[in-house]
Amino acid sequence: MNLLKRIVRHLKLSMRATTSPENKTPPFLILYMSSACNLTCEHCYYWRSLNQKDDLTRDEMFRLAKELGPIEILNVSGGEPFMREEIGEICRFFITHNKVKQIYIPTNGYFTQRIEKQVKEILKESSLQLMVIELSLEGMPEYHNRFRGHPKSFEKAMEAYGALEVLQTRDPRVRIHSASTANSENIDEIVKLTHYLYERCPAMDHHNIAMLHGDQRNPTLKSPPLEAYQNLYRTVAQVWKEREKGRFGAIVEPMLQWAKCEIARRQTQVIPCKAGKLTAVVYANGDVGLCEINPPVGNLKKHGFFEIWNSPPARQLRQDIQAKKCYCTKEVFLWPSITFQPMQLVRALYGIRAWKKPTRAQPL
């Protein structure tokens, strides 16, 4: 994407953040592709809804796409997204009907052949600009396998990486990321992991560090001390700094981490949230939400998307979000809220002291 196109895109989306969202397709859609999952991850916040029998059918997914207009980024979620046999077909439908430019899919990496087959299927659409597969890893093999509830979980994720690395050599639109959720017991594990991945996975260009949120399967899990989390992020950023150069979204990463830490410290919105304006969530069972923190406001099996999107419950929830009655540290909502609000972008740049040299991590 050349500079002029980026500027025009940024201006359009910044305007969208200030206008009424009713009857307008949100440019960023989080789509839960399936409730099916083969693992029992301790930090899963969706665990009560896994492996249900009421997921949207392929045709219901297609009907949603037909109702919606253009979408910038499709963030696929789950369950384990690649347990859905039609994932490639559904993503292609959104690309052709909704002009999706970028797709992000997190995965536990267990099903290598399915991942390879479905990524190839999605890449048949030449208009897609970016295809990011994010391998979820919580530490080195012994810890990760226990945390995820399967003795071969780490090994399988590395197999999936190998297949994705080959695909990337054939199609540079494929990018490989990893993601780890920090808790009070795995800080050292993530430090070891980030060094391991950097050396072991040369085609991987980003390691994302997230905070715990929601109703985890393991209720004893706690967030790490904020200072430890900040130090962990600085360590990871230092390790990956060379590969981060030129990565789409890399410039926003330190601002995201700054905002997350400020929110965790203050326990309130620091950046005015644009969930329900720039973003929407569609769960596997058809529930529609403005975000993943607040309850859904309707279901696609009973009403059309815009009937839900324009409904009194949706309007009320937008007012509550604007009044800062909720807060979260989820990147998928923070990223557009920072990027497409010019004053907040400047504020975040000031927050990270962008003109200064990055602070080095202290020994852990």
C-alpha positions in Angstrom: 0.0 0.0 0.0 1.7 3.3 -1.1 1.9 6.3 1.1 -1.0 8.3 -0.6 -3.4 5.3 -0.3 -2.4 4.9 3.4 -3.1 8.6 4.1 -6.5 8.5 2.4 -7.4 5.3 4.2 -6.4 6.8 7.5 -8.5 9.9 6.9 -11.6 7.9 6.0 -11.3 5.7 9.0 -10.6 8.6 11.3 -13.8 10.2 10.0 -15.7 7.0 10.6 -14.7 7.1 14.3 -16.5 10.4 14.7 -19.8 9.7 12.9 -22.8 7.6 13.8 -22.2 3.9 13.1 -25.9 3.0 12.4 -26.5 1.5 9.0 -22.7 1.4 8.4 -20.6 -1.7 8.2 -17.9 -1.7 10.9 -14.5 -1.7 9.1 -13.1 -4.2 11.5 -15.0 -7.4 12.1 -14.1 -10.1 14.7 -15.7 -13.3 13.4 -15.8 -16.4 15.6 -15.4 -19.1 13.0 -16.2 -22.0 15.2 -16.8 -23.0 18.8 -15.0 -26.3 18.4 -11.6 -26.7 20.1 -9.3 -29.6 20.8 -7.4 -28.2 23.7 -8.2 -27.1 27.3 -6.1 -23.9 27.7 -6.1 -22.6 31.2 -6.4 -18.9 30.2 -9.3 -19.4 27.8 -12.0 -16.8 28.4 -14.4 -18.5 25.9 -14.3 -21.9 27.5 -17.9 -22.0 28.6 -19.1 -21.6 25.0 -16.7 -24.2 23.4 -17.8 -27.3 21.4 -21.4 -26.3 21.0 -23.9 -27.5 18.4 -25.4 -24.2 17.4 -22.6 -22.6 15.3 -23.7 -20.6 12.3 -23.9 -22.7 9.2 -21.9 -21.8 6.1 -25.0 -20.4 4.4 -25.7 -18.2 7.5 -22.1 -16.9 7.4 -22.6 -16.1 3.7 -25.9 -14.3 4.4 -24.0 -12.2 7.0 -21.4 -11.3 4.4 -24.0 -10.4 1.8 -25.7 -8.0 4.3 -22.5 -6.2 5.2 -20.6 -3.7 3.1 -16.8 -3.3 2.7 -14.6 -4.6 5.6 -11.0 -3.6 6.0 -9.8 -6.3 8.4 -11.3 -9.7 9.2 -10.1 -11.0 12.6 -11.0 -14.6 12.7 -11.4 -16.2 16.2 -12.7 -19.4 17.9 -12.5 -22.1 19.3 -9.8 -23.3 17.1 -10.6 -21.7 13.8 -9.0 -24.4 11.6 -11.4 -27.0 13.0 -14.0 -25.4 10.7 -13.8 -27.3 7.4 -15.2 -24.4 5.4 -12.9 -21.7 6.9 -11.1 -21.1 3.6 -14.4 -20.9 1.7 -15.9 -18.5 4.2 -12.9 -16.3 4.2 -12.8 -16.2 0.4 -16.5 -15.2 0.4 -15.8 -12.3 2.7 -12.8 -11.2 0.5 -14.9 -11.2 -2.7 -18.2 -9.8 -1.3 -16.8 -7.4 1.4 -13.4 -6.4 -0.1 -11.5 -7.6 2.9 -7.9 -6.6 2.6 -6.3 -8.3 5.6 -7.1 -11.4 7.5 -5.7 -12.4 10.9 -6.2 -15.9 12.3 -4.9 -17.1 15.7 -4.4 -20.8 16.0 -3.0 -23.4 18.5 -1.2 -24.9 15.4 -2.3 -28.4 16.1 -3.7 -29.2 12.6 -0.9 -28.6 10.2 -2.5 -30.2 7.1 -5.7 -28.3 7.6 -3.9 -25.0 8.2 -1.8 -25.5 5.1 -4.8 -26.5 2.9 -7.0 -23.7 4.1 -4.4 -20.9 3.9 -3.7 -22.0 0.3 -7.5 -21.8 -0.3 -7.7 -18.2 1.1 -4.7 -17.1 -0.9 -6.4 -17.9 -4.2 -8.1 -14.4 -3.8 -5.5 -12.1 -5.4 -7.1 -9.0 -3.9 -6.2 -10.0 -0.4 -3.2 -8.0 0.7 -2.1 -9.6 4.0 -2.7 -13.0 5.6 -1.4 -13.3 9.2 -1.3 -16.6 11.0 -0.7 -16.2 14.8 0.6 -19.2 16.6 -0.5 -19.2 20.3 2.3 -20.3 22.6 2.5 -19.8 26.4 6.1 -20.9 27.2 8.6 -23.6 26.4 7.4 -27.1 25.6 6.9 -28.6 29.1 5.0 -25.6 30.4 3.1 -24.9 27.2 1.9 -28.6 26.9 0.7 -28.6 30.5 -1.0 -25.2 30.2 -2.8 -26.2 26.9 -3.7 -29.7 28.1 -2.0 -31.8 25.4 1.5 -33.4 25.4 2.2 -32.6 21.8 0.8 -29.1 21.6 4.2 -27.4 21.3 5.5 -29.9 18.8 2.4 -29.5 16.6 2.7 -25.7 16.6 6.3 -26.0 15.4 5.1 -28.4 12.6 2.6 -25.8 11.6 5.3 -23.1 11.6 7.3 -25.2 9.2 4.4 -25.6 6.8 3.7 -21.8 7.0 7.3 -21.0 6.4 7.2 -22.9 3.1 4.0 -21.1 2.1 5.6 -17.8 2.9 8.4 -18.5 0.4 5.8 -18.9 -2.3 3.5 -16.0 -1.3 4.9 -13.1 0.7 1.4 -12.1 1.8 1.7 -14.8 4.4 3.1 -13.5 7.7 3.7 -15.6 10.7 3.3 -14.2 14.2 3.3 -15.8 17.7 1.3 -14.7 20.7 1.7 -15.3 24.4 -0.6 -14.3 27.3 1.4 -13.3 30.3 0.4 -14.5 33.8 2.1 -14.4 37.2 3.7 -17.8 36.6 5.0 -17.7 33.0 7.0 -14.5 32.7 10.3 -16.5 32.7 8.8 -19.0 30.3 7.9 -16.3 27.8 11.4 -14.8 28.0 12.9 -18.2 27.1 10.3 -18.7 24.5 10.9 -15.4 22.7 14.6 -16.1 22.4 13.8 -19.6 21.2 11.3 -18.5 18.6 13.7 -15.8 17.3 16.4 -18.3 16.6 14.2 -21.3 15.7 11.7 -19.5 13.4 13.4 -17.1 11.0 10.2 -16.5 9.0 8.4 -15.3 12.1 8.4 -11.5 12.4 6.4 -10.7 15.5 5.9 -12.0 19.0 2.8 -10.4 20.6 2.5 -10.2 24.4 -1.1 -10.0 25.8 -2.7 -9.5 29.2 -5.1 -11.9 30.9 -8.7 -10.9 30.5 -12.2 -12.4 31.0 -13.4 -15.5 32.9 -10.5 -17.9 32.5 -10.9 -21.6 32.7 -8.3 -21.7 35.5 -9.7 -19.1 38.1 -6.4 -19.2 40.0 -4.5 -17.5 37.2 -3.4 -14.0 38.0 -2.0 -11.1 36.0 1.7 -10.5 36.6 2.8 -7.4 38.5 2.6 -4.5 36.1 6.3 -3.8 36.3 7.1 -7.4 35.4 4.8 -7.2 32.4 6.4 -4.0 31.2 9.9 -5.4 31.6 8.8 -8.5 29.7 7.5 -6.4 26.8 10.8 -4.5 26.7 12.7 -7.7 26.6 10.6 -9.1 23.7 10.8 -5.8 21.8 14.6 -5.8 22.1 14.8 -9.4 20.8 12.6 -8.8 17.8 13.5 -5.2 16.9 15.3 -6.0 13.6 12.4 -8.1 12.3 9.8 -5.5 13.4 11.3 -3.0 10.9 8.8 -2.4 8.1 6.1 -4.7 9.6 2.6 -3.5 9.1 1.4 -2.2 12.5 4.9 -2.2 14.1 4.8 1.6 14.8 1.6 1.2 16.8 2.9 -1.7 19.0 4.6 0.3 21.7 1.6 2.6 21.8 -0.7 -0.4 22.4 1.5 -1.7 25.2 1.6 1.8 26.8 -2.2 2.0 26.6 -2.7 -1.5 28.1 -0.4 -0.7 31.0 -2.1 2.6 31.7 -5.5 1.0 31.6 -4.3 -1.8 33.9 -2.9 0.8 36.3 -5.8 3.2 36.3 -8.6 0.6 35.9 -10.5 2.8 33.4 -10.4 3.7 29.7 -7.3 5.7 28.9 -8.1 5.8 25.2 -11.8 6.5 24.4 -13.0 3.2 23.0 -14.5 3.0 19.5 -15.9 -0.5 19.9 -19.4 -0.5 18.3 -18.3 2.2 15.8 -15.1 0.8 14.2 -15.4 -2.8 15.4 -18.1 -5.5 15.8 -18.0 -9.1 17.0 -20.0 -12.0 15.6 -19.8 -15.1 17.8 -20.0 -18.7 16.5 -23.6 -19.1 17.6 -24.7 -15.9 15.8 -24.6 -13.5 18.8 -23.6 -10.0 17.8 -21.6 -7.8 20.1 -20.0 -4.4 20.0 -17.0 -5.9 21.8 -15.9 -9.0 23.7 -16.2 -7.5 27.1 -19.9 -6.5 27.2 -22.9 -8.9 26.5 -24.1 -9.4 23.0 -27.0 -7.2 21.8 -28.8 -9.7 19.5 -28.5 -12.9 17.5 -28.3 -13.3 13.7 -30.7 -16.4 13.8 -33.4 -14.1 14.9 -32.6 -10.7 13.4 -30.5 -9.2 10.6 -27.2 -7.6 11.4 -28.3 -4.0 11.0 -31.5 -4.6 12.9 -29.2 -5.6 15.8 -26.6 -2.9 15.1 -29.2 -0.1 15.1 -31.2 -1.5 18.0 -31.9 0.3 21.3 -29.6 -2.2 23.3 -26.8 -1.4 20.8 -27.4 2.4 21.2 -27.4 2.1 25.0 -24.2 0.1 25.0 -22.5 2.6 22.8 -23.5 5.3 25.3 -22.1 3.2 28.2 -18.8 2.6 26.4 -18.6 6.4 25.6 -19.3 7.1 29.3 -16.4 4.8 30.2 -18.5 2.3 32.1 -16.2 -0.4 31.0 -12.6 -0.9 30.0 -10.3 -3.6 28.7 -6.8 -4.2 27.4 -7.7 -6.1 24.2 -5.5 -5.1 21.3 -8.2 -5.7 18.7 -10.2 -2.8 20.1 -7.4 -0.6 21.3 -5.5 -0.7 18.0 -8.2 1.1 16.0 -9.1 3.4 18.9 -5.6 4.7 19.0 -4.8 4.7 15.3 -8.0 6.4 14.0 -8.4 9.1 16.7 -5.7 11.7 15.8 -5.6 13.3 19.3 -5.3 9.9 20.9 -2.6 8.9 18.5 -0.6 12.0 19.5 -1.3 11.2 23.2 -0.1 7.7 22.8 3.1 8.9 21.0 3.7 11.2 24.0 3.0 8.4 26.3 5.8 6.3 24.9 8.0 9.3 24.6 8.5 8.5 21.0 11.4 11.0 20.7 13.5 9.2 23.3 15.6 6.1 23.1 13.7 2.9 24.2 14.2 1.9 27.8 16.1 -1.4 28.1 14.6 -4.2 30.1 15.9 -4.9 33.6 17.2 -8.4 34.4 14.2 -10.7 35.3 
